[in-house]
Amino acid sequence: MNLTPLIRFVVRQEPDIVTARQKTRRMAELLGFDSQDRARISTAVSELARNVYQYAGKGHIDYSFKIDGEQMLVIKVTDSGPGIANLSEVLSGTYVSSTGMGVGLIGSKKIMDFFDIVSNVGEGTQITIGKSLPKRTKRIEPEQLDVVLTDLSSKHVVSAFEEVQNQNRDLMTALEEVKAAKEELAELNRELAETNRGVVALYAELDEKALSLQKANEIKTSFLSNMTHEFRTPLSSVISLSWLLLNKVDGDLTSEQQKQVEYIKKSSETLMELVNNLLDIAKVEAGKVSVSNSEFNIQEVLGGLRGVFRPLMGNKNVTFDVFDPTFDFMMNSDEGKIAQILRNLVANAVKFTEAGSVTVSSKLIGVDVVEFEVRDTGIGIKKEDLDYIFEDFSQVETPLHKKQRGTGLGLPLSKKLAGLLGGDIFVESTIGEGTVFRFRVPRNYCGDSEKVLITSEGSQNGTNDEENSPAQNLDNGEKFKVLLIDDDESSRYVLKNLVKNELDAVFWEASSGAVGLDVIEKWKPDLVFLDLSMPEIDGFEILVKLREEKRNIDVPVIVNSAKKLNDFERKFLNDYSTPFISKERRDEVTAIKDLRQALSHVGVDYKVRD
C-alpha cells in the first residue's frame, strides 16, 4: 500500500489505552466516517492496545492514510513482546485461554475491512487493520490530512470517565441502530411473506391459465382438423362440377359463362389448397401425422421435382434447374414429406421470382445430414421479416403479393414437417438479389411412427334418409346396377355423370350409410361406390359389415372420397381389396384413368370411347 503517515502513539501505561481510543475516534470523525464506523475503529484499536499493554508491556500505534484508489484509514499496532505461539488456533477460534487471549483479535478482524498479523515467538507481534472510507463520503485531499493532524495535536485529552461516557454513547447509538435494523428486517420479512403469498397465488393463476390455454389449443386443433375435413367434400364437388361445365358435358357455355366458371374453379382450387394446408398443420400440432419411413434414392425425389415444375414455368422469364448430387446416396426417411417440403420451397421461389433463375441442389453435411438448397434470384426478403415468414397466415407485403395470392401456410407447414423429421429450415435473403432456403434433415430418421386415425370427416348436407329408403319394388331387371353411397348430393351428381359415360347401368343413390346398407340388402347392386366420411355409419364400418355377411361378401366396392388417407387407412382398404379414387379431379383425363383402373381392379368392364 502507498500510505501517507499521520501520527504515532506510544502505549506504556494503562491510561494510554483510553487515550488511544479517544484519539482514534476523533481521527475517524475528522476523516468523515459515520458514527457506527467510528465506534468499530476505536473499539478495535482499544482492544489491540490492551493486548499490547497486557502481554508485551509496551508498544506503539502508527496511523496512516491510503489516499490513492480506494481510500482507507490504516492502523498498525506493534510490540516487542513474546509473540503468539498458537496464532492459527487463536485466529480460528479453537484456542482456549484462561486470560481471554485471542478474543480481541478475532473481534477486531470481524469489524474491520482489512486485517493482517505477523507474530514470531520471542520477537513480538505486528497487527495491521484498515477501514475503507464510506463511498458516500467525499474523497480526502492531501491538504485535509494536515487539518486532521493539527486538530489531533491541539485537542485536549479527556479523562477516563469522559471516555467511558463517550463509549457508552457509542454503545447506545449502536444499540439503537441495531434495534432499527431489527425492526426494518421484521418489516421486510412481513413484506416478503406477503410477496410470497402473492407469488403463490400468481403461480396458481398461471397454472390455471396454462391449462386453459392448453385446452383452448386442443380445441383449436380439433376444430381445424374437423372443419378442414368438412370443407373438403363440398369444395371437391364445386371443382368437379366446374370441370363438368368446362368440359361441356351438358352442352356449350357462352364465352362469358366459361370465364365465370373458370373463376369459380380457380377460386375453389385456391381454397382447397388452403384447406389442405390447414389440415396438415392441424395434424402436426395434434401429433397425428404418420411418418412413413422407407429407403429411397434422393435422385428420384429431385427427378420428380423437376418433372412437376418445368411444365409450370410457362412463359416466365425464369430458368429452373434441379442439380443431381455428384454421388448416389440413399436416405431412410419419409420420402413423401421431404418431397412436399421441397415442392413448397420451390413453389414459393417461383412465385416471387419474375426473372432470373430458381435452382435446387443437395449435398451431404458430415455423414448423417442431408442439406437441400433452393436458391432464387427473386425480390428477396427483409432481414426483420425472415422469422415472420414461418408464422401461420403470415405474408410479407411486397408489390408481387398483389399479383401472387397465397395462403401464408406453405412455409409454416414446411417448417413443422421438417421438425417432425428431425430437421429444420434456414433462410438467407437480400432485397433485390434473391433468397436461399436450406432444408437440413437427418439422412436416417430415428423417431417414432405415429399412426392415429382422424375419423372426423364428412358433410351433413344431403337428402333425408327416409326419402331415400329403397322401395319394395326396386328394379331387379337385367341392367347393370350401381349404388352410390354418399351423404353429399353434389358429389353423387358428379360421380354419376362420370360413371354413366363408362358403364351402361341403372343408378340408385343413398344419402347415408344406413340407407346404403338397406339398399344393398334389398336391391343386390352389381357395384357400390362408397364415401368414407359420413355421419353415424362411415365407409369403413360399411366395408366391415359387408365382408362379415357371406351373402354380400362378393359385392364389388370402389371408395370415392375427398379424405386424405394415412398409412393405417391405406392398409385397411388394401386388406379389403378396395380401390380408392379421389374426389379431387383436376382434369377429365386423370378422372377417367383413375375410374377405369378402379373398375378393372374390381373386375368390371367399362365402355371404350374414341
C-alpha positions in Angstrom: 0.0 0.0 0.0 1.1 3.6 -0.7 0.4 5.2 2.7 0.6 8.7 4.0 1.9 8.7 7.7 -0.2 10.6 10.2 0.8 10.2 13.8 2.5 7.6 16.2 1.1 7.0 19.6 3.1 5.1 22.3 1.4 2.7 24.7 3.3 2.5 28.0 0.6 2.7 30.7 -3.0 1.6 31.2 -4.5 5.1 30.7 -2.8 5.1 27.3 -5.5 2.6 26.2 -8.2 5.1 26.9 -6.3 7.9 25.1 -5.7 5.7 22.1 -9.4 5.0 21.8 -10.2 8.7 22.1 -7.7 9.8 19.5 -8.9 7.1 17.1 -12.5 8.1 17.4 -11.6 11.8 16.8 -9.5 10.9 13.8 -12.2 8.8 12.3 -14.7 11.6 12.8 -12.4 14.2 11.1 -11.9 11.8 8.1 -15.7 11.5 7.5 -16.5 8.1 9.0 -20.1 7.7 10.3 -20.8 7.0 14.0 -21.1 3.3 13.6 -17.7 3.0 11.8 -16.1 5.4 14.4 -17.3 3.0 17.1 -15.9 0.0 15.2 -12.5 1.5 14.6 -12.0 2.9 18.1 -13.1 -0.4 19.7 -10.7 -2.4 17.5 -7.8 -0.1 18.4 -8.7 -0.2 22.1 -8.6 -4.0 22.1 -5.3 -4.2 20.3 -3.8 -1.5 22.6 -5.0 -3.5 25.7 -3.3 -6.7 24.2 0.0 -4.7 23.9 -0.1 -3.4 27.4 -1.2 -6.8 28.9 1.1 -9.2 27.0 4.1 -7.1 25.9 4.2 -4.2 28.5 4.6 -1.5 25.8 4.4 -0.8 22.1 3.3 1.8 19.6 0.4 2.6 17.3 1.1 4.1 13.8 -1.8 5.9 12.0 -1.6 6.4 8.2 -4.0 7.0 5.3 -4.2 5.4 1.9 -5.1 8.4 -0.3 -4.9 6.8 -3.8 -7.5 4.5 -5.2 -9.9 3.2 -2.5 -9.1 5.5 0.4 -8.6 3.8 3.7 -7.5 4.6 7.3 -4.7 2.1 8.1 -3.6 1.5 11.7 -0.5 -0.6 12.6 -0.1 -1.8 16.2 3.4 -3.1 17.1 5.0 -4.6 20.2 8.3 -6.5 21.1 6.6 -8.9 23.4 6.8 -12.7 23.5 4.7 -13.2 20.4 1.8 -15.6 19.9 2.7 -19.2 19.9 -0.6 -20.6 18.8 -1.6 -18.0 16.2 -3.5 -20.2 13.7 -5.5 -21.7 16.6 -6.2 -18.3 18.1 -7.5 -16.9 14.8 -9.6 -19.9 14.0 -11.3 -19.7 17.5 -10.2 -23.1 18.6 -7.6 -22.0 21.2 -8.9 -21.7 24.8 -7.1 -19.3 27.1 -7.8 -18.5 30.7 -6.7 -14.9 30.1 -9.1 -14.5 27.1 -6.2 -14.1 24.7 -7.4 -14.1 21.1 -10.9 -12.8 21.7 -9.9 -9.2 20.9 -8.0 -10.4 17.7 -11.0 -12.3 16.3 -13.4 -9.4 17.2 -11.1 -6.8 15.5 -10.8 -8.9 12.4 -14.6 -9.2 12.1 -15.3 -5.5 12.3 -12.5 -4.2 10.1 -12.2 -4.3 6.3 -8.5 -5.2 6.4 -6.7 -7.3 8.9 -3.1 -8.7 8.8 -1.0 -10.1 11.6 2.7 -11.2 11.8 3.8 -12.8 15.1 7.1 -14.6 15.9 7.7 -16.3 19.2 10.2 -14.2 21.2 10.2 -11.4 18.6 6.9 -9.7 19.1 3.7 -9.1 17.1 2.6 -6.6 14.4 -1.1 -6.2 13.6 -2.3 -4.0 10.7 -6.0 -3.1 10.4 -7.8 -0.9 7.9 -11.2 0.6 7.3 -12.3 1.9 3.9 -13.7 5.4 3.7 -17.5 5.2 3.0 -18.4 5.6 -0.7 -20.9 8.3 0.1 -18.2 10.4 1.9 -16.3 13.0 -0.1 -12.8 12.0 -1.0 -10.0 13.2 1.3 -7.4 15.5 -0.3 -3.8 15.7 0.9 -4.3 19.2 2.4 -7.2 17.9 4.5 -4.8 15.5 6.3 -2.8 18.5 7.6 -6.0 19.8 9.2 -6.6 16.4 10.8 -3.0 16.4 12.2 -3.4 20.0 13.6 -6.6 19.1 15.3 -5.2 15.9 16.9 -2.1 17.7 18.2 -4.1 20.5 19.8 -7.1 18.5 21.1 -7.3 18.3 24.9 -7.2 14.7 26.1 -10.3 13.8 28.1 -10.4 11.9 31.3 -11.1 8.2 31.6 -14.5 8.9 33.0 -15.4 11.1 30.0 -14.1 8.4 27.6 -16.3 5.8 29.4 -19.2 8.2 28.8 -18.3 8.5 25.1 -18.0 4.7 24.9 -21.5 4.4 26.5 -22.9 6.8 24.0 -21.3 4.9 21.1 -22.8 1.7 22.6 -26.3 3.2 22.9 -26.1 4.6 19.3 -25.0 1.1 18.1 -27.9 -0.5 20.1 -30.4 2.0 18.6 -29.1 1.3 15.1 -29.3 -2.5 15.7 -32.9 -2.1 17.0 -33.8 0.0 13.9 -32.2 -2.6 11.7 -34.1 -5.4 13.5 -37.4 -3.5 13.0 -36.6 -2.9 9.4 -35.7 -6.6 9.0 -39.0 -7.6 10.6 -40.9 -5.3 8.2 -39.0 -6.7 5.3 -39.9 -10.2 6.4 -43.6 -9.2 6.6 -43.4 -7.8 3.1 -41.6 -10.9 1.9 -44.3 -13.1 3.4 -47.0 -11.1 1.6 -45.0 -11.2 -1.6 -44.6 -15.0 -1.3 -48.3 -15.3 -0.8 -48.8 -13.2 -3.9 -46.3 -15.2 -5.9 -48.1 -18.5 -4.8 -51.4 -17.0 -5.9 -49.8 -15.9 -9.2 -48.3 -19.3 -9.9 -51.7 -20.9 -9.2 -53.3 -18.4 -11.6 -50.6 -19.1 -14.2 -51.1 -22.8 -13.9 -54.8 -22.3 -14.4 -54.2 -20.1 -17.4 -51.7 -22.6 -18.8 -54.3 -25.4 -18.5 -56.9 -23.1 -20.1 -54.6 -22.2 -23.0 -53.7 -25.9 -23.5 -57.3 -26.8 -23.6 -58.0 -23.9 -26.0 -55.2 -25.0 -28.2 -56.5 -28.6 -28.3 -60.0 -27.3 -29.1 -58.5 -25.1 -31.9 -56.5 -28.0 -33.3 -59.6 -30.3 -33.2 -61.7 -27.5 -34.8 -59.1 -27.1 -37.6 -59.0 -30.8 -38.2 -62.7 -31.3 -38.2 -63.6 -28.2 -40.2 -61.0 -28.7 -42.9 -62.3 -32.2 -43.4 -65.8 -30.8 -43.6 -64.7 -28.3 -46.2 -63.0 -30.8 -48.5 -66.2 -32.6 -49.6 -68.2 -29.5 -50.8 -65.0 -28.0 -52.3 -64.3 -31.2 -54.3 -67.9 -31.1 -55.5 -67.5 -27.4 -56.7 -64.3 -28.2 -58.5 -65.8 -31.3 -60.1 -69.0 -29.5 -61.1 -66.9 -26.7 -62.6 -64.9 -29.4 -64.5 -68.2 -30.9 -65.9 -69.3 -27.4 -67.1 -66.0 -26.5 -68.6 -65.9 -29.9 -70.5 -69.4 -29.1 -71.8 -70.8 -32.4 -70.6 -74.3 -30.9 -70.7 -73.9 -28.5 -73.5 -71.9 -25.5 -74.6 -71.3 -22.4 -72.5 -71.2 -18.8 -73.7 -67.7 -17.2 -73.5 -68.8 -15.1 -70.5 -70.2 -18.2 -68.7 -67.0 -20.1 -69.4 -64.9 -17.2 -67.9 -67.2 -17.2 -64.8 -66.9 -21.0 -64.3 -63.1 -20.8 -64.7 -63.0 -18.1 -62.0 -65.2 -20.4 -59.7 -62.9 -23.4 -60.4 -59.7 -21.3 -59.8 -61.0 -19.9 -56.5 -62.2 -23.3 -55.3 -58.7 -24.8 -56.1 -57.1 -22.0 -54.1 -59.4 -22.6 -51.2 -58.8 -26.3 -51.4 -55.0 -25.6 -51.1 -55.7 -23.6 -48.0 -57.9 -26.3 -46.5 -55.3 -29.0 -47.2 -52.5 -26.9 -45.6 -54.7 -26.2 -42.6 -55.4 -29.9 -42.2 -51.7 -30.8 -42.4 -50.9 -28.1 -39.8 -53.6 -29.3 -37.5 -52.3 -32.9 -37.8 -48.8 -31.8 -37.0 -49.9 -29.8 -33.9 -52.0 -32.6 -32.7 -49.2 -35.1 -33.2 -51.4 -37.1 -35.6 -49.0 -37.2 -38.5 -47.7 -40.6 -39.7 -44.1 -40.9 -40.7 -43.8 -43.4 -43.5 -40.2 -44.5 -43.1 -38.6 -46.1 -46.2 -35.4 -46.3 -48.0 -35.1 -44.3 -51.3 -32.6 -42.6 -53.6 -32.7 -38.8 -53.4 -32.2 -38.5 -57.1 -35.7 -39.9 -57.6 -37.1 -37.2 -55.4 -35.2 -34.5 -57.3 -36.2 -36.0 -60.6 -39.9 -35.9 -59.5 -39.4 -32.2 -58.5 -38.0 -31.4 -62.0 -40.9 -33.1 -63.7 -43.5 -31.3 -61.6 -42.2 -27.7 -62.0 -40.7 -27.5 -65.5 -44.1 -27.7 -67.3 -45.4 -25.0 -64.9 -42.8 -22.4 -65.8 -44.8 -21.4 -68.9 -43.6 -18.2 -70.5 -41.9 -16.9 -67.3 -38.5 -15.4 -67.9 -37.1 -17.7 -65.3 -34.9 -20.8 -65.7 -35.5 -23.8 -63.5 -32.7 -26.2 -62.7 -32.5 -29.2 -60.4 -28.9 -30.4 -60.0 -28.3 -34.0 -59.2 -25.9 -34.8 -56.4 -22.4 -35.6 -57.5 -22.8 -39.1 -56.0 -25.6 -41.5 -55.4 -26.8 -41.8 -51.9 -29.8 -43.4 -50.1 -32.0 -41.9 -47.4 -34.1 -43.6 -44.9 -36.9 -41.2 -44.1 -40.4 -40.1 -45.2 -40.0 -39.6 -49.0 -43.4 -38.0 -49.4 -42.9 -35.4 -46.7 -39.4 -34.5 -48.0 -40.9 -34.1 -51.5 -43.7 -32.0 -50.1 -41.3 -29.6 -48.3 -39.2 -29.2 -51.4 -42.3 -28.6 -53.5 -43.4 -25.8 -51.1 -40.0 -24.2 -51.1 -39.7 -24.3 -54.9 -43.3 -23.0 -55.4 -42.5 -20.1 -53.1 -39.3 -19.3 -55.0 -41.0 -19.5 -58.4 -43.9 -17.3 -57.2 -41.7 -14.4 -56.2 -39.1 -14.6 -59.0 -40.1 -12.6 -62.1 -36.8 -13.0 -63.9 -33.6 -14.9 -63.4 -33.3 -18.4 -62.1 -34.5 -20.9 -59.5 -32.1 -23.8 -58.7 -32.3 -26.8 -56.4 -29.2 -28.7 -55.2 -28.3 -31.1 -52.4 -25.2 -32.2 -50.5 -24.1 -34.2 -47.5 -23.0 -32.5 -44.3 -20.9 -34.9 -42.4 -22.1 -38.4 -42.8 -25.7 -38.1 -41.5 -27.2 -34.8 -42.5 -28.6 -34.0 -46.0 -28.9 -30.4 -47.0 -31.3 -29.3 -49.8 -30.8 -25.8 -51.1 -33.5 -23.8 -53.0 -32.0 -20.6 -54.4 -33.7 -17.9 -56.4 -32.9 -14.5 -57.8 -36.3 -13.0 -56.8 -37.3 -10.0 -54.9 -35.8 -11.0 -51.6 -37.0 -10.7 -48.0 -36.1 -8.0 -45.5 -34.0 -9.2 -42.6 -36.6 -8.3 -40.0 -39.2 -10.4 -41.9 -37.1 -13.6 -42.0 -38.7 -15.1 -38.9 -42.1 -13.7 -39.6 -42.5 -15.8 -42.8 -42.6 -19.0 -40.8 -45.7 -17.9 -38.8 -49.2 -19.2 -39.9 -51.0 -17.0 -42.4 -48.1 -14.5 -42.5 -47.2 -12.9 -45.8 -44.6 -10.2 -46.3 -46.0 -7.1 -48.0 -44.3 -6.8 -51.5 -45.5 -5.5 -54.9 -45.6 -9.1 -56.1 -48.2 -10.0 -53.5 -50.8 -8.0 -55.4 -50.2 -10.4 -58.3 -49.4 -13.6 -56.4 -52.0 -14.7 -53.9 -51.1 -17.4 -51.3 -52.4 -18.9 -48.1 -49.4 -18.0 -45.9 -49.3 -21.6 -44.8 -46.8 -23.3 -47.1 -43.6 -22.2 -45.3 -45.0 -22.7 -41.8 -46.2 -26.2 -42.8 -42.8 -27.0 -44.3 -41.0 -25.8 -41.1 -43.3 -28.0 -39.0 -42.8 -31.1 -41.2 -39.0 -30.5 -41.2 -39.1 -30.5 -37.4 -41.2 -33.7 -37.4 -38.4 -35.4 -39.4 -35.8 -34.1 -37.0 -34.6 -31.3 -39.3 -35.0 -27.6 -39.8 -35.2 -24.9 -42.5 -32.9 -21.9 -42.6 -33.2 -18.8 -44.8 -30.9 -16.1 -46.0 -32.1 -13.2 -48.2 -31.0 -9.9 -49.7 -33.6 -7.4 -51.0 -33.4 -7.2 -54.8 -30.9 -10.1 -55.1 -32.8 -13.2 -54.0 -33.4 -15.8 -51.3 -31.8 -19.1 -50.3 -33.7 -21.7 -48.3 -31.7 -24.5 -46.8 -33.6 -27.6 -45.6 -31.5 -29.9 -43.4 -32.7 -33.3 -42.4 -31.1 -36.4 -40.9 -30.2 -39.0 -43.5 -31.7 -41.7 -41.3 -35.0 -40.9 -39.5 -34.9 -42.3 -36.0 -38.2 -41.1 -34.5 -41.5 -42.8 -33.8 -44.0 -43.6 -36.5 -47.3 -42.1 -35.2 -50.3 -43.7 -36.7 -53.5 -42.1 -35.4 -56.7 -42.2 -37.4 -58.7 -39.0 -37.5 -62.2 -40.0 -38.2 -64.0 -36.7 -38.1 -64.7 -36.0 -41.7 -67.8 -35.7 -43.8 -70.6 -33.4 -44.6 -74.0 -33.1 -43.0 -75.8 -32.0 -46.2 -77.8 -34.3 -48.4 -81.4 -35.5 -48.6 -83.4 -37.1 -45.8 -82.7 -40.8 -45.2 -86.4 -41.6 -45.1 -86.9 -40.1 -48.6 -84.0 -42.3 -49.9 -85.2 -45.5 -48.3 -85.5 -48.1 -51.1 -88.9 -49.1 -52.2 -90.0 -52.7 -52.1 -90.4 -52.8 -55.9 -86.8 -51.9 -56.8 -85.8 -52.6 -60.3 -84.3 -56.1 -60.5 -84.0 -56.3 -64.2 -81.0 -57.4 -66.4 -79.3 -53.9 -66.4 -76.0 -53.4 -64.5 -76.9 -51.9 -61.1 -74.7 -49.2 -59.5 -75.3 -47.9 -56.0 -73.8 -44.5 -54.9 -73.5 -44.1 -51.1 -72.5 -40.6 -50.2 -74.1 -38.0 -47.8 -73.2 -35.2 -50.2 -75.7 -34.7 -53.0 -73.4 -32.8 -55.4 -70.7 -35.4 -55.0 -73.2 -38.1 -56.1 -74.2 -36.0 -59.0 -70.6 -35.5 -60.3 -69.7 -39.2 -59.8 -72.9 -40.4 -61.6 -72.1 -38.2 -64.6 -68.6 -39.6 -64.7 -69.6 -43.3 -64.3 -72.6 -43.3 -66.7 -70.2 -42.5 -69.6 -68.2 -45.6 -68.7 -71.0 -48.1 -67.8 -74.4 -48.9 -69.2 -76.2 -49.1 -65.9 -79.0 -48.0 -63.7 -78.2 -46.0 -60.6 -79.5 -45.7 -57.1 -78.3 -43.0 -54.6 -78.2 -43.4 -50.8 -77.6 -40.3 -48.7 -76.3 -42.2 -45.6 -74.6 -45.4 -44.6 -77.7 -46.9 -43.0 -79.7 -46.3 -46.2 -76.9 -47.7 -48.3 -76.8 -51.0 -46.3 -80.6 -51.3 -46.6 -80.4 -50.8 -50.4 -77.6 -53.4 -50.7 -79.7 -55.9 -48.8 -82.8 -55.4 -50.9 -81.5 -54.4 -54.3 -78.4 -56.5 -54.6 -76.3 -54.0 -56.7 -73.6 -55.1 -59.0 -71.2 -52.3 -58.0 -71.1 -49.9 -55.0 -69.3 -46.5 -54.9 -68.7 -45.6 -51.3 -67.7 -42.4 -49.5 -65.6 -42.9 -46.4 -66.7 -39.9 -44.4 -70.4 -39.9 -43.4 -72.2 -39.3 -40.1 -73.4 -42.2 -37.9 -72.1 -45.0 -40.1 -69.0 -44.2 -42.1 -67.5 -46.0 -45.1 -65.0 -48.1 -43.0 -67.9 -49.5 -41.0 -69.9 -50.3 -44.1 -67.0 -52.3 -45.6 -66.6 -54.3 -42.4 -70.4 -55.1 -42.3 -70.3 -56.2 -46.0 -67.4 -58.5 -45.5 -68.9 -60.0 -42.3 -72.0 -61.1 -44.2 -71.5 -64.0 -46.6 -74.3 -63.0 -48.9 -72.7 -59.6 -49.5 -69.0 -60.5 -49.4 -68.6 -60.5 -53.1 -70.2 -57.1 -53.8 -67.6 -55.0 -55.6 -66.9 -51.7 -53.8 -64.9 -48.7 -55.0 -64.2 -45.9 -52.5 -64.8 -42.4 -53.8 -63.7 -39.9 -51.1 -62.1 -36.5 -50.5 -60.3 -37.9 -47.5 -56.5 -37.9 -47.4 -55.6 -41.4 -46.3 -52.9 -42.2 -43.8 -50.9 -45.5 -43.7 -53.5 -47.2 -41.4 -56.4 -46.4 -43.8 -54.5 -47.4 -46.9 -53.7 -50.8 -45.3 -57.3 -51.2 -44.3 -58.6 -50.7 -47.9 -55.8 -52.9 -49.3 -56.7 -55.7 -46.9 -60.3 -55.5 -48.1 -59.2 -55.3 -51.8 -61.0 -52.0 -52.2 -59.6 -49.5 -54.8 -59.7 -45.7 -54.0 -60.4 -42.8 -56.3 -60.2 -39.2 -55.1 -62.9 -36.6 -55.4 -60.3 -34.1 -56.3 -60.3 -34.4 -60.0 -58.1 -31.8 -61.8 -58.9 -32.9 -65.4 -61.0 -35.2 -67.4 -58.2 -37.5 -68.5 -57.0 -38.2 -64.9 -60.5 -38.7 -63.7 -61.3 -41.3 -66.4 -58.0 -43.0 -66.0 -58.5 -43.4 -62.2 -62.1 -44.6 -62.6 -61.1 -47.2 -65.2 -58.2 -48.5 -63.1 -60.6 -48.9 -60.2 -63.2 -50.7 -62.4 -60.6 -53.1 -63.7 -59.4 -53.7 -60.1 -62.9 -55.0 -59.1 -63.4 -56.8 -62.4 -66.0 -54.6 -64.1 -65.8 -54.0 -67.8 -66.2 -50.4 -69.0 -67.0 -48.9 -72.4 -64.1 -47.9 -74.6 -64.7 -44.5 -76.1 -63.0 -42.9 -79.0 
